[in-house]
């Protein structure tokens, strides 16, 4: 299998700023270095999905994780961590919980929010961005919409995993159920 690209994710933001480290961490998940895999898992939990809140890098990172999910089972602990993260994205990764139409309105009001943050970060003035509830709201809305849009992909990828009778199957079952609930709920939200 050809590994998918994740280089474009460096142009997004994680919980701490530019997501320049995210592509390397994602690639490390399928690498041979056990310590690098551990750092990558910690990065996923702290920067890509920080306390259940997505960043603009989160949807792309989830798509990458779904593409490499079958390869992660070389290291059971890493694979189970990724499944837990996918479950959390399905369950809580759509923070804020406003209707889709409200999130879309926030993004439409500030479609350049990520570009503004990028420019302010380059100037060392990112606090100016975070002082604006409208801009931070638009950025969070973009991340939440991206997570909602990837939910059907999460369900399909988890459904494609073979069933086994162990903690892997339980993790897959929980993640599938959480994703299916979110997808079902979002269908009623115009």
N, C-alpha and C positions, 0 to 999 in steps of 0.2 A: 504494500500500500504506500502511495506517495503521501507524505505528511502534508497536511494543509498549511497554508501560510498564515502567520499571525503577525507579520511585520507591521501591517497597517494599524494594529492596536496601539502601537507606541504613540500615535497621534491623538489618542483619547486620554481621558483622565480617570485615575483611580481615586480612592478615598484620600490620598495624600498629595495628589498633584499629577503632573504628567505621568502617564503609564509607561514610561520608557523601559522599565524593568520587566513588565508583564510578558512580553513575547519570549524572553529568555527563560522565565520561570515556567511558562506553559510548555516550552520545548523540553525543559528539564524533567517534566513529569513522565516522559517516555524514555528518558535517558538511563544510562547504567549507573550513574552516581547516586547512591542512596541518600547521602547528605543533601545533594542538590534537590532531590525529589522532596525531601522534608522541608527545605526552605521554600520550595514552590508551593507546597500545600499551605504553609503558613502565610505566604503571600496571597493566595486565593482567599483565605479566610479574613485576612486583615485589610487588604487593599482592594481586591476585586469585588467582594461582597462584605462590606464593613458593617458588622452588627445588624445584618439583614437588609442593609440599605445598598442598593445598586449604584454604581457609577457609570459613566458613559462607556467605559471599557467592558462592563459586565456582559452585555448581550453578545458581543464579539467573542469574548472569552468563553462563554457558554457554547457558542457554535463550534469553537475550536475543540473544547472538551468533548462535545458530542461526536466530533469526527474521529478523535483518538480514543474514545472510550473502550473499544474492544482491545486496544493495545495496552491499556492500563492494568489489565489483570495479571500481568507479569509480576506486579507487586500488589498483592491483595490489600494491604493497608492503604496505599495510595488510591486504589480504585474505590475502596469504601469511603474514603474522605471525599472524593470527587462525587460519588453518588449522594452523599450527605449534603454537599454543596448544591447539587442539582435539585435535591428535594427542598432545600431552603429557598432557592431561587423560585421554585414552583409555589412554595407556600408563602414566603415573606418577601421575595425579591421584587414584588410589585409595589413596594412602598414608594410613594404615597398611595393611599387607597382611594383617591378621588376617581370619579368616573373618567373613562377614556376621553370623553369630549372636553372635560376640564383640563386634563393634561395636554391635549392637543392645542387648546386655546393658549395655555401657558407657553408652549413651544412656539406657537405662531406669533405671540406677542414679542418674543425675543429669539428669533431663529438663529441669531449669531452669538448666542450666549457662550458656546464653547470657544468660538474665535476670540471673543472678548476676554475670556479667562486665559486663553493661550497668550494673548498680547500682554495682559497685565502680569502674568507669571514671568514672561520674558523680561519685563521691566522691574521685576521684584516687588510688584504691588498687588499680588493676588488677594490680599486682605480687602482691597477696594471692591473686588468682585463679591466676596462673601459677606460684605456689609450691605449688599443689595438683595433684599428678599425676592424681588422679581427675577433677577438673574439666577440666583441659586435655585429658585423654584423651577425656572425653565430648564436648567441643567438636570435637576432631579427628575423632572417630568420626562425629559428625553430618555434618560436611563430607564425609568419605569416603563415607558412605552416600548422601548427596545426589549426589555425582559418579557413583557406581555406578548410581543410579537414572536419571541423565540419559544414560547410554551408549547405550541403544536409540534415543533421540532424535538423538544424534550420528550414529549409523549411518544412520538414515533421512534426515536432512538431507544428509549427504554423498552418499548414493546418489542423491538427487534433483538434485544438481548436474550440469549437462551436461558431457559429456566433451570435452576439448580436448587437443591434442597439444603441451603445453608444461609448464613447471614447475608450473603450477597443477594439472594432472592428476596429476603426480607427488606433490604435496603432498596432494591429495585421496586418492590411492591409499594413501599411508602412513597418513593419518588414519583412513581406512575400515578398513584392516587392523588397526591398533592397537585401534580401538573394537570391531571384531568379535571380536578375541582376548579382550578384557575381558568383553564380553557373554557369549561362550561359556564362559569360565571361571566367571563368576558364576552361570551356570545350574546348575553342579554344587555350588554352595555354598548350602545350605539356609538 
